[in-house]
Amino acid sequence: MLDKEYQKVFEGFRNVTEKTAEAVYPFFGKNDKNGADHVAVEKMREELSKLPFLSRIILGEGEKDNAPMLFEGEELGNGEHLFDLVVDPLECTTNFSKGLPNSMVIIAFAEKNCLAQVPGTYMEQWIAGPNLKSPFEPDKPLRMNLEKLCESYDKNLNELLIVIQDRMRHDKLIEEVRNLGCGISLIDSGSLTAALDICLDKGHYDALIGTFGAPEGLIAAIVAKCTNSEMKGILRPHKESYKEKWQTAGFSDGQILDKDEFVTSSHCGFIATCLSTNIIMKGITRHHHLLHGNSLTLSTKGIEITEWETNKNGL
């Protein structure tokens, strides 16, 4: 596919995320997670169906939480099947419903048949930026992996800041990281915002470690692929059926995968429209009858942040 044609693909997906953001924004801060999720999912489905090429959903956020979602294997659009997608129509749903930061509308994609068939469960993730000199080895001691960061970034252990989600499953990890003297950014949600910060080398965090949603993991693999960053993932199924599904796809239980095994094509991309401000983009603002917002487009060619606006009366 020619670069000019590829640009049209990015523009098409960006239009989808922006239209979805416009549709769901009236729910911001209204404490209605399911209502917001439903609107975001249905609007994304509607807009994807209008595109002049066919996309297949590999993974849609919501399966593990029984939330509204785009379904695995669902095909949307017109014409030839060109792309496989992993989508999150409303990233950080709880934050969005509470009027808090870090919510986005996200589409990540690769050429057809170039994304691992990841089930909608959990994934252990190890993410660092493009300057990591030696790849993570999750099966080796934590200290050894953190020392890789020190060597690459010319830091001591007590100068590192690691992103970990505040969950009971991470109690042992948190204790071990703190015993090594590292700082921890203990987040409740927003792992993709942290992954973007790390992969874009913004300097707020040094790495993200822990078990997060598998959809976020596959999206993070695409982000890492686009930025030549470090990403390792290990599926951590919460049900036996997901373990069996993973094995049927040709992977073994506990297998460590690199970003290049999750995403086997260099023709991939990430598009996000920001709903509520994060450390990368400004959230939607309203002036009179106009909504103003930011969208981020990421590919192996680079990053672009664009501004958009719409007439709220026309929604």
C-alpha positions in Angstrom: 0.0 0.0 0.0 1.4 3.4 -1.0 2.1 6.0 1.7 -0.6 8.3 0.3 -3.2 5.5 0.5 -2.0 4.7 4.0 -2.5 8.3 5.0 -6.1 7.9 4.0 -6.4 4.8 6.2 -5.1 6.8 9.2 -7.5 9.7 8.4 -10.4 7.2 8.2 -9.6 5.6 11.6 -9.0 9.0 13.2 -12.4 10.2 11.9 -13.9 7.1 13.7 -12.3 7.9 17.0 -13.2 11.6 16.8 -16.9 10.8 15.9 -17.0 8.3 18.8 -15.5 10.9 21.2 -18.1 13.4 20.1 -20.9 11.0 20.7 -19.8 9.8 24.2 -18.6 13.2 25.6 -22.1 14.2 26.9 -21.7 11.3 29.4 -18.5 12.7 30.9 -18.7 12.9 34.7 -22.3 11.5 34.7 -21.5 8.3 36.7 -23.0 6.1 34.0 -20.3 3.6 32.9 -22.6 1.2 31.0 -24.5 4.0 29.3 -21.2 5.6 28.1 -19.7 2.3 27.1 -22.8 1.4 25.1 -22.8 4.7 23.2 -19.1 4.5 22.5 -19.3 1.0 21.2 -22.3 1.6 19.0 -20.9 4.8 17.5 -17.6 3.2 16.8 -19.4 0.3 15.1 -21.4 2.7 13.0 -18.4 4.7 11.9 -16.2 1.7 11.1 -19.0 0.3 9.0 -18.8 3.4 6.7 -15.1 3.0 5.8 -14.3 2.0 2.2 -12.3 -1.0 3.4 -13.1 -4.0 5.6 -11.6 -4.3 9.1 -11.9 -7.3 11.4 -12.1 -7.0 15.2 -9.4 -9.2 16.8 -10.0 -8.0 20.3 -12.5 -5.5 21.8 -12.1 -4.2 25.4 -15.0 -5.3 27.6 -15.0 -9.1 27.4 -13.3 -9.8 30.7 -15.6 -7.2 32.5 -18.9 -8.2 30.7 -19.1 -4.7 29.4 -20.5 -3.6 26.0 -18.0 -4.3 23.3 -17.2 -4.9 19.6 -17.0 -8.6 19.2 -14.1 -10.8 18.2 -14.3 -11.7 14.5 -16.8 -8.9 13.8 -16.2 -7.5 10.3 -17.0 -3.9 9.6 -16.6 -1.7 6.6 -16.8 -2.2 2.8 -14.7 -3.8 0.2 -11.5 -5.9 0.7 -10.5 -7.1 4.1 -7.3 -5.1 4.7 -6.8 -4.7 8.5 -7.2 -6.4 11.8 -8.1 -4.2 14.8 -7.9 -4.1 18.6 -10.1 -1.4 19.9 -11.1 0.3 23.1 -14.1 2.6 22.4 -13.8 4.0 25.9 -10.4 3.6 27.6 -10.6 4.3 31.4 -14.4 4.0 31.6 -14.5 4.5 35.4 -12.4 7.7 35.2 -14.6 9.0 32.4 -17.7 8.4 34.4 -16.2 10.2 37.4 -14.9 13.2 35.3 -11.3 12.2 35.8 -8.2 12.2 33.5 -6.8 9.6 31.1 -9.9 8.5 29.1 -9.5 8.0 25.4 -11.1 6.4 22.3 -8.6 4.0 20.8 -8.1 2.0 17.6 -4.9 0.1 17.0 -4.4 -1.9 13.8 -2.1 -4.0 11.7 -2.4 -5.7 8.3 -4.8 -8.6 8.2 -3.6 -11.8 9.8 -0.7 -9.9 11.5 -2.0 -9.7 15.1 -1.8 -12.5 17.6 -5.2 -14.0 18.4 -5.2 -12.7 22.0 -8.3 -13.6 24.1 -10.0 -11.0 26.3 -8.4 -11.9 29.6 -5.2 -10.6 31.4 -1.6 -10.2 30.3 1.6 -9.7 32.3 3.4 -6.8 30.6 7.0 -5.5 30.6 7.3 -2.2 28.8 10.3 0.2 28.4 11.2 2.9 26.0 13.2 2.8 22.7 16.6 3.4 24.5 16.6 0.1 26.4 19.9 -1.5 25.3 19.1 -5.1 26.5 15.6 -6.6 26.3 13.7 -7.6 29.3 13.8 -11.3 30.5 10.7 -11.7 32.6 11.7 -15.2 33.6 14.9 -13.8 35.2 15.1 -12.0 38.6 13.4 -8.6 38.9 16.6 -7.0 40.0 18.5 -8.1 36.9 15.7 -6.6 34.7 15.7 -3.3 36.6 19.5 -3.1 36.3 19.0 -3.2 32.5 17.1 0.0 32.9 19.9 1.5 35.0 22.5 0.6 32.5 20.5 2.0 29.6 19.4 5.2 31.3 22.5 5.9 33.3 20.5 5.8 36.6 20.8 4.1 39.9 18.0 1.8 41.2 16.8 4.5 43.6 16.3 6.8 40.6 14.0 4.6 38.7 10.2 5.1 38.6 8.1 2.0 37.7 4.4 2.1 36.9 2.4 -0.7 38.6 -1.3 -1.0 39.0 -2.7 -0.8 42.5 -4.1 -4.3 42.8 -3.7 -7.1 45.4 -2.2 -9.3 42.7 0.8 -6.9 42.7 1.5 -6.8 46.4 4.6 -9.0 46.1 5.8 -7.1 43.1 5.3 -3.8 44.8 7.2 -5.0 47.9 10.1 -6.3 45.8 10.4 -3.1 43.7 10.4 -0.9 46.9 12.9 -3.2 48.6 15.3 -2.5 45.7 14.9 1.2 46.4 13.0 2.1 43.2 10.1 4.6 43.1 6.6 3.4 42.1 3.9 5.2 40.3 0.9 3.3 41.7 -1.9 3.8 39.3 -5.6 2.7 39.5 -6.1 2.9 35.8 -4.6 4.5 32.7 -2.0 1.9 31.8 -2.1 2.9 28.1 -1.4 6.5 28.9 1.6 5.3 30.9 2.7 3.0 28.1 2.5 5.9 25.6 4.6 8.1 27.9 7.2 5.4 28.2 7.3 4.5 24.5 7.4 8.1 23.4 10.3 8.7 25.8 8.6 11.6 27.6 10.6 11.0 30.7 8.0 10.7 33.4 8.4 6.9 33.9 11.1 4.3 33.2 9.0 1.2 32.8 5.6 -0.4 33.3 5.5 -3.9 34.9 2.6 -6.0 36.0 -0.6 -7.8 34.9 -3.1 -5.6 33.1 -5.9 -6.3 30.6 -4.9 -8.3 27.5 -6.5 -5.8 25.1 -4.3 -3.1 26.6 -1.4 -5.4 26.2 -2.0 -6.0 22.5 -2.5 -2.2 22.0 0.7 -1.6 23.9 2.5 -4.1 21.6 1.4 -2.0 18.6 2.6 1.2 20.3 5.9 -0.4 21.0 6.2 -1.7 17.5 5.6 1.8 16.1 8.2 3.4 18.4 10.8 0.6 18.4 10.3 0.3 22.2 10.6 -2.8 24.4 7.5 -4.9 25.2 7.2 -8.4 26.5 3.9 -10.1 27.3 2.8 -13.3 29.0 -0.9 -14.2 28.9 -2.4 -14.7 32.4 -5.9 -16.3 31.7 -8.5 -15.8 34.4 -10.6 -18.7 33.1 -9.6 -22.1 31.7 -11.5 -21.4 28.5 -9.1 -18.5 27.7 -6.1 -20.7 28.4 -7.5 -23.3 25.9 -8.2 -20.6 23.4 -4.6 -19.3 23.6 -3.2 -22.8 23.1 -5.5 -23.3 20.1 -4.0 -20.2 18.6 -0.6 -21.9 18.7 0.8 -20.5 21.9 1.8 -22.3 25.1 0.8 -21.5 28.7 3.2 -19.0 30.2 5.0 -18.3 26.9 6.9 -15.0 26.8 6.1 -13.1 23.6 7.9 -10.1 22.2 6.1 -7.2 20.4 7.2 -8.6 17.1 5.4 -11.9 17.9 2.2 -10.0 18.9 2.5 -7.8 15.8 4.1 -9.4 12.8 3.8 -6.6 10.3 5.5 -3.2 10.2 2.4 -1.8 8.6 0.6 -1.0 11.8 -0.7 2.0 13.7 -2.3 3.5 16.8 -5.0 6.3 16.8 -6.4 7.8 20.0 -8.7 10.7 20.5 -8.4 12.2 24.0 -11.6 12.6 26.1 -10.1 13.8 29.4 -6.6 15.3 29.6 -3.6 13.0 30.1 0.1 13.7 30.1 0.2 13.3 26.3 -2.8 15.2 25.0 -5.4 17.8 26.1 -8.9 16.5 26.7 -12.1 17.8 25.1 -13.1 21.4 25.9 -16.4 23.2 25.1 -16.6 26.8 24.0 -20.1 28.1 23.3 -21.4 25.4 20.9 -18.1 24.0 19.8 -16.2 21.0 21.1 -12.4 21.1 20.7 -10.1 18.1 21.1 -6.8 16.4 20.3 -6.1 13.2 18.5 -2.8 11.3 18.3 -1.7 9.2 15.3 1.2 6.9 15.7 3.0 4.8 13.1 6.4 3.5 12.3 6.9 6.8 10.4 6.4 8.9 13.5 3.8 10.7 15.7 1.3 13.4 14.9 -1.0 15.2 17.3 -3.9 17.1 15.6 -6.6 19.4 16.8 -10.2 19.1 15.8 -13.5 20.9 16.5 -17.1 20.2 15.9 -20.5 21.9 16.3 -22.1 20.3 19.4 -25.6 21.2 18.1 -25.0 19.0 15.1 -24.4 15.8 17.1 
